[in-house]
Protein backbone atom coordinates (compact mmCIF):
# COMPACT_ATOMS: atom_id res chain seq x y z
CA UNK A 1 0.00 0.00 0.00
CA UNK A 2 1.43 3.37 -1.04
CA UNK A 3 1.40 5.96 1.70
CA UNK A 4 0.42 9.48 0.66
CA UNK A 5 3.16 11.84 1.79
CA UNK A 6 1.76 15.08 0.44
CA UNK A 7 -1.79 16.29 -0.10
CA UNK A 8 -1.97 19.34 -2.35
CA UNK A 9 -5.08 21.39 -1.63
CA UNK A 10 -6.25 23.95 -4.18
CA UNK A 11 -9.31 26.15 -3.55
CA UNK A 12 -10.76 27.52 -6.78
CA UNK A 13 -13.31 30.19 -7.58
CA UNK A 14 -13.76 31.17 -11.23
CA UNK A 15 -10.28 29.87 -12.06
CA UNK A 16 -10.92 28.75 -15.63
CA UNK A 17 -7.97 30.73 -16.98
CA UNK A 18 -5.40 29.31 -14.58
CA UNK A 19 -6.40 25.94 -13.11
CA UNK A 20 -5.32 23.84 -16.11
CA UNK A 21 -1.82 25.35 -16.16
CA UNK A 22 -1.49 24.76 -12.41
CA UNK A 23 -2.53 21.10 -12.60
CA UNK A 24 -0.24 20.49 -15.58
CA UNK A 25 2.66 22.16 -13.78
CA UNK A 26 2.18 19.66 -10.94
CA UNK A 27 1.82 16.80 -13.39
CA UNK A 28 4.99 17.76 -15.27
CA UNK A 29 7.18 18.05 -12.17
CA UNK A 30 10.35 16.00 -12.75
CA UNK A 31 11.79 13.34 -10.41
CA UNK A 32 8.59 12.94 -8.42
CA UNK A 33 6.98 9.65 -7.41
CA UNK A 34 3.31 10.55 -7.88
CA UNK A 35 2.24 7.47 -5.94
CA UNK A 36 2.89 9.52 -2.82
CA UNK A 37 1.03 12.60 -4.06
CA UNK A 38 -2.64 13.48 -4.06
CA UNK A 39 -4.33 16.65 -5.29
CA UNK A 40 -7.61 17.93 -3.92
CA UNK A 41 -9.40 20.71 -5.78
CA UNK A 42 -12.12 22.41 -3.76
CA UNK A 43 -14.27 24.44 -6.10
CA UNK A 44 -15.99 27.26 -4.24
CA UNK A 45 -19.06 27.46 -6.49
CA UNK A 46 -17.37 28.76 -9.62
CA UNK A 47 -19.68 30.36 -12.17
CA UNK A 48 -17.32 29.87 -15.10
CA UNK A 49 -15.88 26.70 -16.72
CA UNK A 50 -13.53 25.76 -13.86
CA UNK A 51 -15.37 22.55 -12.94
CA UNK A 52 -15.69 21.50 -16.57
CA UNK A 53 -11.98 22.00 -17.24
CA UNK A 54 -11.00 20.04 -14.13
CA UNK A 55 -13.35 17.21 -15.08
CA UNK A 56 -11.94 17.04 -18.63
CA UNK A 57 -8.27 16.76 -17.66
CA UNK A 58 -8.33 14.72 -14.46
CA UNK A 59 -8.12 11.39 -16.31
CA UNK A 60 -4.72 12.25 -17.84
CA UNK A 61 -3.08 13.31 -14.58
CA UNK A 62 -0.46 11.08 -12.96
CA UNK A 63 -1.51 11.62 -9.36
CA UNK A 64 -4.47 10.68 -7.21
CA UNK A 65 -7.11 13.33 -7.75
CA UNK A 66 -10.20 14.38 -5.83
CA UNK A 67 -12.65 17.21 -6.47
CA UNK A 68 -14.96 18.74 -3.89
CA UNK A 69 -17.71 20.98 -5.25
CA UNK A 70 -19.18 23.41 -2.73
CA UNK A 71 -22.94 23.93 -2.98
CA UNK A 72 -22.62 27.52 -1.77
CA UNK A 73 -19.89 30.16 -1.79
CA UNK A 74 -17.92 29.53 1.44
CA UNK A 75 -14.71 31.51 0.94
CA UNK A 76 -11.09 30.30 0.68
CA UNK A 77 -10.59 29.62 4.40
CA UNK A 78 -13.42 27.10 4.64
CA UNK A 79 -12.59 25.67 1.21
CA UNK A 80 -9.06 24.86 2.43
CA UNK A 81 -10.46 23.29 5.60
CA UNK A 82 -12.82 21.11 3.54
CA UNK A 83 -9.89 19.88 1.48
CA UNK A 84 -7.79 19.22 4.59
CA UNK A 85 -10.55 17.04 6.07
CA UNK A 86 -10.36 14.74 3.04
CA UNK A 87 -6.57 14.76 2.83
CA UNK A 88 -4.65 11.51 3.43
CA UNK A 89 -1.15 12.94 3.38
CA UNK A 90 1.18 13.48 6.31
CA UNK A 91 1.72 17.03 5.03
CA UNK A 92 -0.67 19.49 3.44
CA UNK A 93 0.48 21.86 0.71
CA UNK A 94 -1.85 24.78 0.01
CA UNK A 95 -1.75 26.40 -3.41
CA UNK A 96 -3.85 29.23 -4.78
CA UNK A 97 -5.71 28.38 -7.97
CA UNK A 98 -3.86 31.01 -10.01
CA UNK A 99 -0.25 29.90 -9.61
CA UNK A 100 2.05 27.53 -11.50
CA UNK A 101 4.83 25.43 -9.98
CA UNK A 102 8.38 26.06 -11.11
CA UNK A 103 10.22 23.06 -12.45
CA UNK A 104 11.82 21.86 -9.19
CA UNK A 105 9.27 23.21 -6.73
CA UNK A 106 7.49 19.94 -5.99
CA UNK A 107 10.82 18.10 -5.69
CA UNK A 108 12.11 20.70 -3.25
CA UNK A 109 8.85 20.54 -1.29
CA UNK A 110 9.17 16.79 -0.85
CA UNK A 111 12.79 17.15 0.25
CA UNK A 112 11.70 19.72 2.83
CA UNK A 113 9.06 17.51 4.40
CA UNK A 114 11.21 14.36 4.22
CA UNK A 115 13.93 16.16 6.16
CA UNK A 116 11.74 15.77 9.24
CA UNK A 117 12.82 19.02 10.88
CA UNK A 118 10.05 21.26 9.55
CA UNK A 119 6.42 21.30 10.61
CA UNK A 120 5.37 24.37 8.61
CA UNK A 121 6.94 26.22 5.71
CA UNK A 122 6.17 28.85 3.12
CA UNK A 123 7.47 29.42 -0.37
CA UNK A 124 7.72 32.45 -2.61
CA UNK A 125 6.58 33.62 -6.05
CA UNK A 126 8.90 34.63 -8.87
CA UNK A 127 8.95 38.37 -9.59
CA UNK A 128 9.01 37.79 -13.35
CA UNK A 129 5.66 38.45 -15.04
CA UNK A 130 4.47 37.37 -18.47
CA UNK A 131 2.71 40.67 -19.03
CA UNK A 132 4.62 43.79 -20.02
CA UNK A 133 2.11 45.95 -18.11
CA UNK A 134 3.66 48.28 -15.55
CA UNK A 135 1.57 47.56 -12.47
CA UNK A 136 1.77 43.73 -12.36
CA UNK A 137 5.53 44.03 -12.69
CA UNK A 138 5.62 46.66 -9.96
CA UNK A 139 3.52 44.53 -7.60
CA UNK A 140 5.67 41.44 -8.16
CA UNK A 141 8.84 43.39 -7.44
CA UNK A 142 7.23 45.01 -4.40
CA UNK A 143 6.50 41.60 -2.87
CA UNK A 144 9.92 40.21 -3.77
CA UNK A 145 11.56 43.20 -2.14
CA UNK A 146 9.72 42.57 1.14
CA UNK A 147 11.20 39.09 1.36
CA UNK A 148 14.69 39.57 0.00
CA UNK A 149 15.67 43.26 -0.14
CA UNK A 150 14.00 45.01 2.79
CA UNK A 151 14.12 42.29 5.37
CA UNK A 152 15.63 43.19 8.70
CA UNK A 153 18.96 41.53 9.34
CA UNK A 154 18.76 38.39 11.50
CA UNK A 155 14.96 38.58 11.65
CA UNK A 156 12.85 35.44 11.50
CA UNK A 157 10.75 36.05 8.42
CA UNK A 158 7.48 34.22 8.52
CA UNK A 159 4.14 34.31 6.77
CA UNK A 160 2.08 31.25 5.95
CA UNK A 161 1.35 32.58 2.48
CA UNK A 162 -1.24 30.32 0.91
CA UNK A 163 -0.05 31.00 -2.63
CA UNK A 164 2.28 28.18 -1.64
CA UNK A 165 2.67 26.98 1.96
CA UNK A 166 2.80 23.63 3.70
CA UNK A 167 2.07 22.27 7.16
CA UNK A 168 2.10 18.93 8.92
CA UNK A 169 -1.46 17.62 8.97
CA UNK A 170 -1.31 16.80 12.70
CA UNK A 171 -0.34 20.39 13.48
CA UNK A 172 -3.04 21.73 11.17
CA UNK A 173 -5.66 19.64 12.96
CA UNK A 174 -4.34 20.61 16.37
CA UNK A 175 -4.71 24.29 15.44
CA UNK A 176 -8.21 23.76 14.10
CA UNK A 177 -7.38 24.95 10.58
CA UNK A 178 -8.22 28.34 9.16
CA UNK A 179 -10.74 30.62 10.84
CA UNK A 180 -13.82 30.43 8.63
CA UNK A 181 -15.17 33.86 9.59
CA UNK A 182 -13.24 35.31 6.64
CA UNK A 183 -15.43 34.93 3.56
CA UNK A 184 -12.89 36.71 1.35
CA UNK A 185 -9.14 36.23 0.92
CA UNK A 186 -7.93 38.95 3.27
CA UNK A 187 -6.03 38.01 6.45
CA UNK A 188 -7.05 34.41 7.08
CA UNK A 189 -3.47 33.37 6.25
CA UNK A 190 -1.96 35.98 8.58
CA UNK A 191 -4.27 35.00 11.45
CA UNK A 192 -3.33 31.36 10.89
CA UNK A 193 0.35 32.36 10.81
CA UNK A 194 0.10 33.78 14.32
CA UNK A 195 -1.33 30.53 15.67
CA UNK A 196 1.24 28.35 13.87
CA UNK A 197 4.12 30.42 15.25
CA UNK A 198 2.94 29.74 18.80
CA UNK A 199 3.40 26.01 18.16
CA UNK A 200 6.22 25.81 15.64
CA UNK A 201 8.40 28.19 13.59
CA UNK A 202 7.46 28.61 9.94
CA UNK A 203 10.45 28.05 7.67
CA UNK A 204 10.86 30.32 4.67
CA UNK A 205 12.01 28.18 1.71
CA UNK A 206 13.39 30.31 -1.12
CA UNK A 207 13.71 27.24 -3.38
CA UNK A 208 9.97 26.51 -3.26
CA UNK A 209 8.76 28.87 -5.95
CA UNK A 210 5.63 29.45 -8.03
CA UNK A 211 4.79 31.73 -10.91
CA UNK A 212 1.94 34.12 -10.22
CA UNK A 213 0.49 36.72 -12.55
CA UNK A 214 -0.74 39.79 -10.69
CA UNK A 215 -3.87 41.73 -11.52
CA UNK A 216 -4.22 45.41 -12.42
CA UNK A 217 -4.00 48.43 -10.14
CA UNK A 218 -7.60 48.79 -8.94
CA UNK A 219 -8.08 45.09 -8.17
CA UNK A 220 -4.91 45.06 -6.07
CA UNK A 221 -5.75 48.41 -4.45
CA UNK A 222 -9.12 47.08 -3.27
CA UNK A 223 -7.40 43.97 -1.93
CA UNK A 224 -4.97 46.19 -0.02
CA UNK A 225 -7.90 48.11 1.44
CA UNK A 226 -9.69 44.96 2.61
CA UNK A 227 -6.53 43.30 3.91
CA UNK A 228 -5.57 46.43 5.85
CA UNK A 229 -9.13 46.79 7.18
CA UNK A 230 -9.06 43.27 8.59
CA UNK A 231 -5.42 43.23 9.68
CA UNK A 232 -5.78 46.27 11.95
CA UNK A 233 -8.33 44.28 13.96
CA UNK A 234 -5.74 41.56 14.49
CA UNK A 235 -3.21 44.19 15.49
CA UNK A 236 -5.56 45.62 18.12
CA UNK A 237 -5.63 42.20 19.78
CA UNK A 238 -1.85 41.69 19.73
CA UNK A 239 -0.30 45.18 19.45
CA UNK A 240 2.50 43.66 17.40
CA UNK A 241 3.68 44.25 13.87
CA UNK A 242 4.93 41.52 11.56
CA UNK A 243 8.32 40.95 9.91
CA UNK A 244 6.85 40.78 6.38
CA UNK A 245 4.78 43.52 4.67
CA UNK A 246 2.66 44.41 7.71
CA UNK A 247 5.76 45.63 9.54
CA UNK A 248 6.40 48.70 11.68
CA UNK A 249 8.53 50.15 8.87
CA UNK A 250 5.65 49.80 6.42
CA UNK A 251 3.25 51.43 8.87
CA UNK A 252 5.60 54.41 9.26
CA UNK A 253 5.99 54.75 5.48
CA UNK A 254 2.25 54.57 5.03
CA UNK A 255 1.56 57.29 7.61
CA UNK A 256 4.31 59.54 6.26
CA UNK A 257 2.91 59.23 2.73
CA UNK A 258 -0.50 60.49 3.87
CA UNK A 259 0.88 63.40 5.88
CA UNK A 260 3.11 64.31 2.95
CA UNK A 261 0.13 64.34 0.58
CA UNK A 262 -1.83 66.49 3.02
CA UNK A 263 0.87 69.17 3.13
CA UNK A 264 1.29 68.99 -0.63
CA UNK A 265 -2.44 69.67 -1.08
CA UNK A 266 -2.25 72.55 1.41
CA UNK A 267 0.72 73.98 -0.46
CA UNK A 268 -1.19 73.88 -3.76
CA UNK A 269 -4.36 75.38 -2.26
CA UNK A 270 -2.62 78.27 -0.52
CA UNK A 271 -0.44 78.88 -3.55
CA UNK A 272 -3.45 79.49 -5.83
CA UNK A 273 -5.59 81.47 -3.40
CA UNK A 274 -6.17 85.11 -4.39
CA UNK A 275 -4.83 86.29 -1.03
CA UNK A 276 -1.11 85.70 -0.82
CA UNK A 277 0.01 83.50 2.08
CA UNK A 278 3.73 83.40 1.36
CA UNK A 279 4.84 82.23 4.80
CA UNK A 280 2.28 79.44 5.02
CA UNK A 281 2.94 78.40 1.42
CA UNK A 282 6.68 78.22 2.05
CA UNK A 283 6.13 76.31 5.29
CA UNK A 284 3.90 73.73 3.63
CA UNK A 285 6.39 73.31 0.80
CA UNK A 286 9.33 72.79 3.16
CA UNK A 287 7.40 70.27 5.26
CA UNK A 288 6.40 68.38 2.09
CA UNK A 289 10.03 68.20 0.95
CA UNK A 290 11.26 67.06 4.36
CA UNK A 291 8.61 64.34 4.53
CA UNK A 292 9.49 63.20 1.02
CA UNK A 293 13.16 62.93 2.00
CA UNK A 294 12.18 60.83 5.00
CA UNK A 295 9.96 58.70 2.76
CA UNK A 296 12.88 58.34 0.32
CA UNK A 297 15.14 57.19 3.15
CA UNK A 298 12.67 54.48 4.16
CA UNK A 299 12.04 53.39 0.56
CA UNK A 300 15.67 53.60 -0.57
CA UNK A 301 16.34 49.85 -0.76
CA UNK A 302 13.19 49.22 -2.78
CA UNK A 303 13.79 52.15 -5.14
CA UNK A 304 17.39 51.07 -5.72
CA UNK A 305 16.13 47.55 -6.46
CA UNK A 306 13.63 48.91 -8.99
CA UNK A 307 16.30 51.06 -10.63
CA UNK A 308 18.59 48.06 -11.00
CA UNK A 309 15.87 45.78 -12.39
CA UNK A 310 13.73 48.11 -14.50
CA UNK A 311 15.45 51.43 -14.96
CA UNK A 312 14.78 55.08 -14.20
CA UNK A 313 11.47 55.54 -16.05
CA UNK A 314 9.98 52.55 -14.27
CA UNK A 315 11.13 54.01 -10.95
CA UNK A 316 9.51 57.35 -11.73
CA UNK A 317 6.20 55.57 -12.29
CA UNK A 318 6.65 53.45 -9.19
CA UNK A 319 7.05 56.33 -6.72
CA UNK A 320 3.55 57.87 -7.12
CA UNK A 321 2.09 54.36 -7.48
CA UNK A 322 3.48 53.42 -4.06
CA UNK A 323 2.16 56.61 -2.49
CA UNK A 324 -1.34 56.10 -3.91
CA UNK A 325 -1.43 52.47 -2.76
CA UNK A 326 -0.51 53.56 0.75
CA UNK A 327 -3.64 55.72 0.77
CA UNK A 328 -5.77 52.63 0.14
CA UNK A 329 -3.93 50.89 2.98
CA UNK A 330 -4.43 53.83 5.35
CA UNK A 331 -8.10 54.15 4.46
CA UNK A 332 -8.63 50.45 5.07
CA UNK A 333 -6.80 50.62 8.40
CA UNK A 334 -8.83 53.63 9.50
CA UNK A 335 -12.06 51.90 8.47
CA UNK A 336 -11.13 48.75 10.37
CA UNK A 337 -10.00 50.70 13.44
CA UNK A 338 -13.19 52.77 13.65
CA UNK A 339 -15.46 49.77 13.10
CA UNK A 340 -13.57 47.79 15.78
CA UNK A 341 -13.90 50.62 18.31
CA UNK A 342 -17.59 51.11 17.51
CA UNK A 343 -18.19 47.41 17.99
CA UNK A 344 -16.58 47.58 21.42
CA UNK A 345 -18.83 50.47 22.44
CA UNK A 346 -22.03 48.82 21.25
C-alpha positions as CSV (number, residue, x, y, z in Angstrom):
1,X,0.0,0.0,0.0
2,X,1.4,3.4,-1.0
3,X,1.4,6.0,1.7
4,X,0.4,9.5,0.7
5,X,3.2,11.8,1.8
6,X,1.8,15.1,0.4
7,X,-1.8,16.3,-0.1
8,X,-2.0,19.3,-2.3
9,X,-5.1,21.4,-1.6
10,X,-6.3,24.0,-4.2
11,X,-9.3,26.1,-3.5
12,X,-10.8,27.5,-6.8
13,X,-13.3,30.2,-7.6
14,X,-13.8,31.2,-11.2
15,X,-10.3,29.9,-12.1
16,X,-10.9,28.7,-15.6
17,X,-8.0,30.7,-17.0
18,X,-5.4,29.3,-14.6
19,X,-6.4,25.9,-13.1
20,X,-5.3,23.8,-16.1
21,X,-1.8,25.3,-16.2
22,X,-1.5,24.8,-12.4
23,X,-2.5,21.1,-12.6
24,X,-0.2,20.5,-15.6
25,X,2.7,22.2,-13.8
26,X,2.2,19.7,-10.9
27,X,1.8,16.8,-13.4
28,X,5.0,17.8,-15.3
29,X,7.2,18.0,-12.2
30,X,10.4,16.0,-12.7
31,X,11.8,13.3,-10.4
32,X,8.6,12.9,-8.4
33,X,7.0,9.7,-7.4
34,X,3.3,10.6,-7.9
35,X,2.2,7.5,-5.9
36,X,2.9,9.5,-2.8
37,X,1.0,12.6,-4.1
38,X,-2.6,13.5,-4.1
39,X,-4.3,16.6,-5.3
40,X,-7.6,17.9,-3.9
41,X,-9.4,20.7,-5.8
42,X,-12.1,22.4,-3.8
43,X,-14.3,24.4,-6.1
44,X,-16.0,27.3,-4.2
45,X,-19.1,27.5,-6.5
46,X,-17.4,28.8,-9.6
47,X,-19.7,30.4,-12.2
48,X,-17.3,29.9,-15.1
49,X,-15.9,26.7,-16.7
50,X,-13.5,25.8,-13.9
51,X,-15.4,22.5,-12.9
52,X,-15.7,21.5,-16.6
53,X,-12.0,22.0,-17.2
54,X,-11.0,20.0,-14.1
55,X,-13.4,17.2,-15.1
56,X,-11.9,17.0,-18.6
57,X,-8.3,16.8,-17.7
58,X,-8.3,14.7,-14.5
59,X,-8.1,11.4,-16.3
60,X,-4.7,12.2,-17.8
61,X,-3.1,13.3,-14.6
62,X,-0.5,11.1,-13.0
63,X,-1.5,11.6,-9.4
64,X,-4.5,10.7,-7.2
65,X,-7.1,13.3,-7.8
66,X,-10.2,14.4,-5.8
67,X,-12.7,17.2,-6.5
68,X,-15.0,18.7,-3.9
69,X,-17.7,21.0,-5.3
70,X,-19.2,23.4,-2.7
71,X,-22.9,23.9,-3.0
72,X,-22.6,27.5,-1.8
73,X,-19.9,30.2,-1.8
74,X,-17.9,29.5,1.4
75,X,-14.7,31.5,0.9
76,X,-11.1,30.3,0.7
77,X,-10.6,29.6,4.4
78,X,-13.4,27.1,4.6
79,X,-12.6,25.7,1.2
80,X,-9.1,24.9,2.4
81,X,-10.5,23.3,5.6
82,X,-12.8,21.1,3.5
83,X,-9.9,19.9,1.5
84,X,-7.8,19.2,4.6
85,X,-10.5,17.0,6.1
86,X,-10.4,14.7,3.0
87,X,-6.6,14.8,2.8
88,X,-4.7,11.5,3.4
89,X,-1.2,12.9,3.4
90,X,1.2,13.5,6.3
91,X,1.7,17.0,5.0
92,X,-0.7,19.5,3.4
93,X,0.5,21.9,0.7
94,X,-1.9,24.8,0.0
95,X,-1.8,26.4,-3.4
96,X,-3.9,29.2,-4.8
97,X,-5.7,28.4,-8.0
98,X,-3.9,31.0,-10.0
99,X,-0.2,29.9,-9.6
100,X,2.0,27.5,-11.5
101,X,4.8,25.4,-10.0
102,X,8.4,26.1,-11.1
103,X,10.2,23.1,-12.5
104,X,11.8,21.9,-9.2
105,X,9.3,23.2,-6.7
106,X,7.5,19.9,-6.0
107,X,10.8,18.1,-5.7
108,X,12.1,20.7,-3.2
109,X,8.9,20.5,-1.3
110,X,9.2,16.8,-0.9
111,X,12.8,17.2,0.3
112,X,11.7,19.7,2.8
113,X,9.1,17.5,4.4
114,X,11.2,14.4,4.2
115,X,13.9,16.2,6.2
116,X,11.7,15.8,9.2
117,X,12.8,19.0,10.9
118,X,10.1,21.3,9.6
119,X,6.4,21.3,10.6
120,X,5.4,24.4,8.6
121,X,6.9,26.2,5.7
122,X,6.2,28.9,3.1
123,X,7.5,29.4,-0.4
124,X,7.7,32.5,-2.6
125,X,6.6,33.6,-6.0
126,X,8.9,34.6,-8.9
127,X,9.0,38.4,-9.6
128,X,9.0,37.8,-13.3
129,X,5.7,38.5,-15.0
130,X,4.5,37.4,-18.5
131,X,2.7,40.7,-19.0
132,X,4.6,43.8,-20.0
133,X,2.1,45.9,-18.1
134,X,3.7,48.3,-15.5
135,X,1.6,47.6,-12.5
136,X,1.8,43.7,-12.4
137,X,5.5,44.0,-12.7
138,X,5.6,46.7,-10.0
139,X,3.5,44.5,-7.6
140,X,5.7,41.4,-8.2
141,X,8.8,43.4,-7.4
142,X,7.2,45.0,-4.4
143,X,6.5,41.6,-2.9
144,X,9.9,40.2,-3.8
145,X,11.6,43.2,-2.1
146,X,9.7,42.6,1.1
147,X,11.2,39.1,1.4
148,X,14.7,39.6,0.0
149,X,15.7,43.3,-0.1
150,X,14.0,45.0,2.8
151,X,14.1,42.3,5.4
152,X,15.6,43.2,8.7
153,X,19.0,41.5,9.3
154,X,18.8,38.4,11.5
155,X,15.0,38.6,11.7
156,X,12.9,35.4,11.5
157,X,10.8,36.0,8.4
158,X,7.5,34.2,8.5
159,X,4.1,34.3,6.8
160,X,2.1,31.3,5.9
161,X,1.4,32.6,2.5
162,X,-1.2,30.3,0.9
163,X,0.0,31.0,-2.6
164,X,2.3,28.2,-1.6
165,X,2.7,27.0,2.0
166,X,2.8,23.6,3.7
167,X,2.1,22.3,7.2
168,X,2.1,18.9,8.9
169,X,-1.5,17.6,9.0
170,X,-1.3,16.8,12.7
171,X,-0.3,20.4,13.5
172,X,-3.0,21.7,11.2
173,X,-5.7,19.6,13.0
174,X,-4.3,20.6,16.4
175,X,-4.7,24.3,15.4
176,X,-8.2,23.8,14.1
177,X,-7.4,24.9,10.6
178,X,-8.2,28.3,9.2
179,X,-10.7,30.6,10.8
180,X,-13.8,30.4,8.6
181,X,-15.2,33.9,9.6
182,X,-13.2,35.3,6.6
183,X,-15.4,34.9,3.6
184,X,-12.9,36.7,1.4
185,X,-9.1,36.2,0.9
186,X,-7.9,39.0,3.3
187,X,-6.0,38.0,6.4
188,X,-7.0,34.4,7.1
189,X,-3.5,33.4,6.2
190,X,-2.0,36.0,8.6
191,X,-4.3,35.0,11.4
192,X,-3.3,31.4,10.9
193,X,0.3,32.4,10.8
194,X,0.1,33.8,14.3
195,X,-1.3,30.5,15.7
196,X,1.2,28.4,13.9
197,X,4.1,30.4,15.2
198,X,2.9,29.7,18.8
199,X,3.4,26.0,18.2
200,X,6.2,25.8,15.6
201,X,8.4,28.2,13.6
202,X,7.5,28.6,9.9
203,X,10.5,28.0,7.7
204,X,10.9,30.3,4.7
205,X,12.0,28.2,1.7
206,X,13.4,30.3,-1.1
207,X,13.7,27.2,-3.4
208,X,10.0,26.5,-3.3
209,X,8.8,28.9,-6.0
210,X,5.6,29.5,-8.0
211,X,4.8,31.7,-10.9
212,X,1.9,34.1,-10.2
213,X,0.5,36.7,-12.5
214,X,-0.7,39.8,-10.7
215,X,-3.9,41.7,-11.5
216,X,-4.2,45.4,-12.4
217,X,-4.0,48.4,-10.1
218,X,-7.6,48.8,-8.9
219,X,-8.1,45.1,-8.2
220,X,-4.9,45.1,-6.1
221,X,-5.7,48.4,-4.5
222,X,-9.1,47.1,-3.3
223,X,-7.4,44.0,-1.9
224,X,-5.0,46.2,0.0
225,X,-7.9,48.1,1.4
226,X,-9.7,45.0,2.6
227,X,-6.5,43.3,3.9
228,X,-5.6,46.4,5.9
229,X,-9.1,46.8,7.2
230,X,-9.1,43.3,8.6
231,X,-5.4,43.2,9.7
232,X,-5.8,46.3,12.0
233,X,-8.3,44.3,14.0
234,X,-5.7,41.6,14.5
235,X,-3.2,44.2,15.5
236,X,-5.6,45.6,18.1
237,X,-5.6,42.2,19.8
238,X,-1.9,41.7,19.7
239,X,-0.3,45.2,19.4
240,X,2.5,43.7,17.4
241,X,3.7,44.3,13.9
242,X,4.9,41.5,11.6
243,X,8.3,41.0,9.9
244,X,6.9,40.8,6.4
245,X,4.8,43.5,4.7
246,X,2.7,44.4,7.7
247,X,5.8,45.6,9.5
248,X,6.4,48.7,11.7
249,X,8.5,50.2,8.9
250,X,5.6,49.8,6.4
251,X,3.3,51.4,8.9
252,X,5.6,54.4,9.3
253,X,6.0,54.7,5.5
254,X,2.3,54.6,5.0
255,X,1.6,57.3,7.6
256,X,4.3,59.5,6.3
257,X,2.9,59.2,2.7
258,X,-0.5,60.5,3.9
259,X,0.9,63.4,5.9
260,X,3.1,64.3,2.9
261,X,0.1,64.3,0.6
262,X,-1.8,66.5,3.0
263,X,0.9,69.2,3.1
264,X,1.3,69.0,-0.6
265,X,-2.4,69.7,-1.1
266,X,-2.2,72.5,1.4
267,X,0.7,74.0,-0.5
268,X,-1.2,73.9,-3.8
269,X,-4.4,75.4,-2.3
270,X,-2.6,78.3,-0.5
271,X,-0.4,78.9,-3.6
272,X,-3.4,79.5,-5.8
273,X,-5.6,81.5,-3.4
274,X,-6.2,85.1,-4.4
275,X,-4.8,86.3,-1.0
276,X,-1.1,85.7,-0.8
277,X,0.0,83.5,2.1
278,X,3.7,83.4,1.4
279,X,4.8,82.2,4.8
280,X,2.3,79.4,5.0
281,X,2.9,78.4,1.4
282,X,6.7,78.2,2.1
283,X,6.1,76.3,5.3
284,X,3.9,73.7,3.6
285,X,6.4,73.3,0.8
286,X,9.3,72.8,3.2
287,X,7.4,70.3,5.3
288,X,6.4,68.4,2.1
289,X,10.0,68.2,0.9
290,X,11.3,67.1,4.4
291,X,8.6,64.3,4.5
292,X,9.5,63.2,1.0
293,X,13.2,62.9,2.0
294,X,12.2,60.8,5.0
295,X,10.0,58.7,2.8
296,X,12.9,58.3,0.3
297,X,15.1,57.2,3.2
298,X,12.7,54.5,4.2
299,X,12.0,53.4,0.6
300,X,15.7,53.6,-0.6
301,X,16.3,49.9,-0.8
302,X,13.2,49.2,-2.8
303,X,13.8,52.2,-5.1
304,X,17.4,51.1,-5.7
305,X,16.1,47.6,-6.5
306,X,13.6,48.9,-9.0
307,X,16.3,51.1,-10.6
308,X,18.6,48.1,-11.0
309,X,15.9,45.8,-12.4
310,X,13.7,48.1,-14.5
311,X,15.5,51.4,-15.0
312,X,14.8,55.1,-14.2
313,X,11.5,55.5,-16.1
314,X,10.0,52.5,-14.3
315,X,11.1,54.0,-11.0
316,X,9.5,57.4,-11.7
317,X,6.2,55.6,-12.3
318,X,6.7,53.5,-9.2
319,X,7.0,56.3,-6.7
320,X,3.6,57.9,-7.1
321,X,2.1,54.4,-7.5
322,X,3.5,53.4,-4.1
323,X,2.2,56.6,-2.5
324,X,-1.3,56.1,-3.9
325,X,-1.4,52.5,-2.8
326,X,-0.5,53.6,0.7
327,X,-3.6,55.7,0.8
328,X,-5.8,52.6,0.1
329,X,-3.9,50.9,3.0
330,X,-4.4,53.8,5.3
331,X,-8.1,54.2,4.5
332,X,-8.6,50.5,5.1
333,X,-6.8,50.6,8.4
334,X,-8.8,53.6,9.5
335,X,-12.1,51.9,8.5
336,X,-11.1,48.8,10.4
337,X,-10.0,50.7,13.4
338,X,-13.2,52.8,13.6
339,X,-15.5,49.8,13.1
340,X,-13.6,47.8,15.8
341,X,-13.9,50.6,18.3
342,X,-17.6,51.1,17.5
343,X,-18.2,47.4,18.0
344,X,-16.6,47.6,21.4
345,X,-18.8,50.5,22.4
346,X,-22.0,48.8,21.2
